[in-house]
Amino acid sequence: MKQTILVIEDDKMIRELITIYLRKAGYEVVEAADGEKARQVFLTYHPCLIVLDLMLPKMSGEAFCEWVREQERNEVSIIMVSAKARTNDKINGLKMGADDYITKPFDPDELVAHVEAVLRRTGQFCQKIAYGGLCIKPRKGEVLLFNKQVQLTKHEFNLLYFFMENPNVVLSREDLINQLYPYADKSILDRTIDAHIKKLREKVEDKPSQPKRILTVRGMGYKFADE
């Protein structure tokens, strides 16, 4: 799975330049132009790393950094990018929770190298898949819905993980049975799968305003919609 990076920069040209270089390097990239929008994007996509400008409208980069550290202290890395070049500015940024600090102007290739270096150190903490505010962390056995923990049974967790690893792919009941019960009598498990999916839907689609995630494909099975 590709690692997702959130780029927060109010200057459109700089933001687009960073995005182009990061995508070229193989990363998924999501963007925000101000601190308030960045909070929404963060809770929707659960990035592994944030490239954070400090001089932002609506919410400063420093305030956003502190907010992120309250959400996920160890699972997201932050690279601050700023025209503030004094030593004290860099020290304060690192003490605030940044993993790295780059001053403007910068070379985009250098920024990509810093991103790769930080993720080499911290990437093992960022094993997760996220779509539309729903995030699964397979190594921790955790599921978050807009940053609130969802309690799933073992089979519900494994079912959701299988779906999210295969977004927009139609999975038959036989596929799901083989994933959850590889050694069981397959003839009695169709209704069991349907029951798991019903419970899972209740837990990850618990509000009318939230998107339908697990769709029934008549005559074929189910699929997980990533939008």
Contacts in CASP RR format, 6 or more apart in sequence:
PFRMAT RR
TARGET T0000
AUTHOR 0000-0000-0000
METHOD contacts of the structure
MODEL  1
MKQTILVIEDDKMIRELITIYLRKAGYEVVEAADGEKARQVFLTYHPCLI
VLDLMLPKMSGEAFCEWVREQERNEVSIIMVSAKARTNDKINGLKMGADD
YITKPFDPDELVAHVEAVLRRTGQFCQKIAYGGLCIKPRKGEVLLFNKQV
QLTKHEFNLLYFFMENPNVVLSREDLINQLYPYADKSILDRTIDAHIKKL
REKVEDKPSQPKRILTVRGMGYKFADE
1 129 0 8 1.000
1 165 0 8 1.000
2 26 0 8 1.000
2 27 0 8 1.000
2 28 0 8 1.000
3 27 0 8 1.000
3 28 0 8 1.000
3 48 0 8 1.000
3 49 0 8 1.000
3 119 0 8 1.000
3 123 0 8 1.000
3 126 0 8 1.000
4 27 0 8 1.000
4 28 0 8 1.000
4 29 0 8 1.000
4 30 0 8 1.000
4 45 0 8 1.000
4 46 0 8 1.000
4 47 0 8 1.000
4 48 0 8 1.000
4 130 0 8 1.000
5 22 0 8 1.000
5 27 0 8 1.000
5 28 0 8 1.000
5 29 0 8 1.000
5 30 0 8 1.000
5 47 0 8 1.000
5 48 0 8 1.000
5 49 0 8 1.000
5 50 0 8 1.000
5 51 0 8 1.000
5 115 0 8 1.000
6 29 0 8 1.000
6 30 0 8 1.000
6 31 0 8 1.000
6 32 0 8 1.000
6 38 0 8 1.000
6 41 0 8 1.000
6 42 0 8 1.000
6 45 0 8 1.000
6 47 0 8 1.000
6 49 0 8 1.000
6 50 0 8 1.000
6 51 0 8 1.000
7 15 0 8 1.000
7 18 0 8 1.000
7 19 0 8 1.000
7 22 0 8 1.000
7 29 0 8 1.000
7 30 0 8 1.000
7 31 0 8 1.000
7 32 0 8 1.000
7 50 0 8 1.000
7 51 0 8 1.000
8 31 0 8 1.000
8 32 0 8 1.000
8 33 0 8 1.000
8 34 0 8 1.000
8 35 0 8 1.000
8 38 0 8 1.000
8 50 0 8 1.000
8 51 0 8 1.000
8 52 0 8 1.000
8 53 0 8 1.000
8 56 0 8 1.000
8 61 0 8 1.000
8 64 0 8 1.000
9 15 0 8 1.000
9 18 0 8 1.000
9 31 0 8 1.000
9 33 0 8 1.000
9 51 0 8 1.000
9 53 0 8 1.000
9 81 0 8 1.000
10 33 0 8 1.000
10 34 0 8 1.000
10 53 0 8 1.000
10 55 0 8 1.000
10 56 0 8 1.000
10 57 0 8 1.000
11 53 0 8 1.000
12 33 0 8 1.000
14 53 0 8 1.000
15 31 0 8 1.000
15 33 0 8 1.000
17 108 0 8 1.000
18 51 0 8 1.000
18 108 0 8 1.000
18 111 0 8 1.000
19 29 0 8 1.000
19 31 0 8 1.000
20 108 0 8 1.000
21 108 0 8 1.000
21 109 0 8 1.000
21 111 0 8 1.000
21 112 0 8 1.000
22 29 0 8 1.000
22 51 0 8 1.000
22 112 0 8 1.000
22 115 0 8 1.000
23 29 0 8 1.000
25 112 0 8 1.000
25 115 0 8 1.000
25 116 0 8 1.000
27 115 0 8 1.000
30 41 0 8 1.000
30 44 0 8 1.000
30 45 0 8 1.000
30 47 0 8 1.000
31 41 0 8 1.000
32 38 0 8 1.000
32 40 0 8 1.000
32 41 0 8 1.000
33 57 0 8 1.000
34 56 0 8 1.000
34 57 0 8 1.000
34 58 0 8 1.000
34 59 0 8 1.000
35 56 0 8 1.000
35 57 0 8 1.000
35 58 0 8 1.000
35 59 0 8 1.000
35 60 0 8 1.000
35 61 0 8 1.000
35 63 0 8 1.000
35 64 0 8 1.000
36 58 0 8 1.000
36 59 0 8 1.000
37 58 0 8 1.000
38 56 0 8 1.000
38 59 0 8 1.000
38 64 0 8 1.000
39 59 0 8 1.000
39 64 0 8 1.000
39 67 0 8 1.000
42 50 0 8 1.000
42 68 0 8 1.000
42 71 0 8 1.000
43 133 0 8 1.000
43 146 0 8 1.000
43 147 0 8 1.000
44 130 0 8 1.000
44 132 0 8 1.000
44 133 0 8 1.000
44 146 0 8 1.000
45 130 0 8 1.000
45 132 0 8 1.000
45 133 0 8 1.000
46 76 0 8 1.000
46 128 0 8 1.000
46 130 0 8 1.000
46 133 0 8 1.000
46 135 0 8 1.000
46 144 0 8 1.000
47 76 0 8 1.000
48 75 0 8 1.000
48 76 0 8 1.000
48 77 0 8 1.000
48 119 0 8 1.000
48 122 0 8 1.000
48 123 0 8 1.000
48 126 0 8 1.000
48 128 0 8 1.000
49 76 0 8 1.000
49 77 0 8 1.000
49 78 0 8 1.000
49 79 0 8 1.000
49 115 0 8 1.000
49 118 0 8 1.000
49 119 0 8 1.000
49 122 0 8 1.000
49 126 0 8 1.000
50 68 0 8 1.000
50 76 0 8 1.000
50 77 0 8 1.000
50 78 0 8 1.000
50 79 0 8 1.000
51 79 0 8 1.000
51 81 0 8 1.000
51 111 0 8 1.000
51 115 0 8 1.000
52 61 0 8 1.000
52 64 0 8 1.000
52 65 0 8 1.000
52 78 0 8 1.000
52 79 0 8 1.000
52 80 0 8 1.000
52 81 0 8 1.000
52 98 0 8 1.000
53 61 0 8 1.000
53 80 0 8 1.000
53 81 0 8 1.000
53 82 0 8 1.000
54 60 0 8 1.000
54 61 0 8 1.000
54 62 0 8 1.000
54 80 0 8 1.000
54 81 0 8 1.000
54 82 0 8 1.000
54 84 0 8 1.000
55 61 0 8 1.000
55 82 0 8 1.000
55 83 0 8 1.000
56 64 0 8 1.000
59 67 0 8 1.000
61 80 0 8 1.000
62 93 0 8 1.000
62 96 0 8 1.000
65 78 0 8 1.000
65 80 0 8 1.000
65 93 0 8 1.000
65 96 0 8 1.000
65 97 0 8 1.000
65 98 0 8 1.000
66 96 0 8 1.000
68 76 0 8 1.000
68 78 0 8 1.000
69 96 0 8 1.000
69 97 0 8 1.000
71 147 0 8 1.000
74 125 0 8 1.000
75 125 0 8 1.000
75 126 0 8 1.000
75 128 0 8 1.000
75 137 0 8 1.000
76 126 0 8 1.000
77 99 0 8 1.000
77 100 0 8 1.000
77 118 0 8 1.000
77 119 0 8 1.000
77 122 0 8 1.000
77 123 0 8 1.000
77 126 0 8 1.000
78 97 0 8 1.000
78 98 0 8 1.000
78 99 0 8 1.000
78 100 0 8 1.000
79 98 0 8 1.000
79 99 0 8 1.000
79 100 0 8 1.000
79 101 0 8 1.000
79 102 0 8 1.000
79 111 0 8 1.000
79 114 0 8 1.000
79 115 0 8 1.000
79 118 0 8 1.000
80 93 0 8 1.000
80 98 0 8 1.000
80 100 0 8 1.000
80 101 0 8 1.000
80 102 0 8 1.000
81 102 0 8 1.000
81 103 0 8 1.000
81 104 0 8 1.000
81 106 0 8 1.000
81 111 0 8 1.000
82 89 0 8 1.000
82 101 0 8 1.000
82 102 0 8 1.000
82 103 0 8 1.000
82 104 0 8 1.000
83 103 0 8 1.000
83 104 0 8 1.000
84 90 0 8 1.000
84 103 0 8 1.000
85 103 0 8 1.000
89 101 0 8 1.000
90 101 0 8 1.000
90 103 0 8 1.000
93 101 0 8 1.000
94 101 0 8 1.000
99 118 0 8 1.000
99 121 0 8 1.000
99 122 0 8 1.000
100 114 0 8 1.000
100 117 0 8 1.000
100 118 0 8 1.000
102 110 0 8 1.000
102 111 0 8 1.000
102 114 0 8 1.000
119 126 0 8 1.000
127 137 0 8 1.000
127 138 0 8 1.000
127 139 0 8 1.000
128 135 0 8 1.000
128 136 0 8 1.000
128 137 0 8 1.000
128 138 0 8 1.000
129 135 0 8 1.000
129 136 0 8 1.000
129 138 0 8 1.000
129 161 0 8 1.000
129 164 0 8 1.000
129 165 0 8 1.000
130 136 0 8 1.000
131 164 0 8 1.000
131 167 0 8 1.000
131 213 0 8 1.000
131 224 0 8 1.000
131 226 0 8 1.000
131 227 0 8 1.000
132 211 0 8 1.000
132 226 0 8 1.000
132 227 0 8 1.000
133 144 0 8 1.000
133 145 0 8 1.000
133 146 0 8 1.000
134 143 0 8 1.000
134 144 0 8 1.000
134 145 0 8 1.000
134 164 0 8 1.000
134 204 0 8 1.000
134 213 0 8 1.000
135 143 0 8 1.000
135 144 0 8 1.000
135 145 0 8 1.000
136 142 0 8 1.000
136 143 0 8 1.000
136 144 0 8 1.000
136 157 0 8 1.000
136 160 0 8 1.000
136 161 0 8 1.000
136 164 0 8 1.000
137 143 0 8 1.000
137 144 0 8 1.000
138 161 0 8 1.000
141 157 0 8 1.000
142 149 0 8 1.000
143 149 0 8 1.000
143 150 0 8 1.000
143 152 0 8 1.000
143 157 0 8 1.000
143 160 0 8 1.000
143 204 0 8 1.000
144 150 0 8 1.000
145 204 0 8 1.000
145 206 0 8 1.000
150 203 0 8 1.000
150 204 0 8 1.000
151 203 0 8 1.000
152 160 0 8 1.000
152 200 0 8 1.000
152 203 0 8 1.000
153 199 0 8 1.000
155 180 0 8 1.000
155 196 0 8 1.000
156 196 0 8 1.000
156 199 0 8 1.000
156 200 0 8 1.000
156 203 0 8 1.000
158 179 0 8 1.000
158 180 0 8 1.000
159 176 0 8 1.000
159 179 0 8 1.000
159 180 0 8 1.000
159 196 0 8 1.000
159 197 0 8 1.000
159 200 0 8 1.000
160 200 0 8 1.000
160 204 0 8 1.000
162 171 0 8 1.000
162 176 0 8 1.000
162 179 0 8 1.000
163 171 0 8 1.000
163 213 0 8 1.000
163 214 0 8 1.000
163 222 0 8 1.000
163 223 0 8 1.000
163 224 0 8 1.000
164 224 0 8 1.000
166 224 0 8 1.000
167 224 0 8 1.000
167 225 0 8 1.000
167 226 0 8 1.000
168 223 0 8 1.000
168 224 0 8 1.000
168 225 0 8 1.000
168 226 0 8 1.000
169 223 0 8 1.000
169 224 0 8 1.000
170 217 0 8 1.000
170 220 0 8 1.000
170 221 0 8 1.000
170 222 0 8 1.000
170 223 0 8 1.000
171 221 0 8 1.000
171 222 0 8 1.000
171 223 0 8 1.000
172 220 0 8 1.000
172 221 0 8 1.000
173 189 0 8 1.000
173 190 0 8 1.000
173 193 0 8 1.000
173 194 0 8 1.000
173 221 0 8 1.000
174 186 0 8 1.000
176 193 0 8 1.000
176 222 0 8 1.000
177 184 0 8 1.000
177 186 0 8 1.000
177 189 0 8 1.000
177 190 0 8 1.000
177 193 0 8 1.000
178 186 0 8 1.000
180 193 0 8 1.000
180 196 0 8 1.000
181 189 0 8 1.000
181 192 0 8 1.000
197 214 0 8 1.000
197 222 0 8 1.000
200 214 0 8 1.000
201 213 0 8 1.000
201 214 0 8 1.000
204 213 0 8 1.000
204 214 0 8 1.000
205 211 0 8 1.000
205 212 0 8 1.000
205 213 0 8 1.000
205 214 0 8 1.000
211 225 0 8 1.000
211 227 0 8 1.000
212 225 0 8 1.000
213 224 0 8 1.000
213 225 0 8 1.000
214 222 0 8 1.000
214 223 0 8 1.000
214 224 0 8 1.000
214 225 0 8 1.000
215 222 0 8 1.000
215 223 0 8 1.000
215 224 0 8 1.000
215 225 0 8 1.000
216 222 0 8 1.000
217 223 0 8 1.000
END
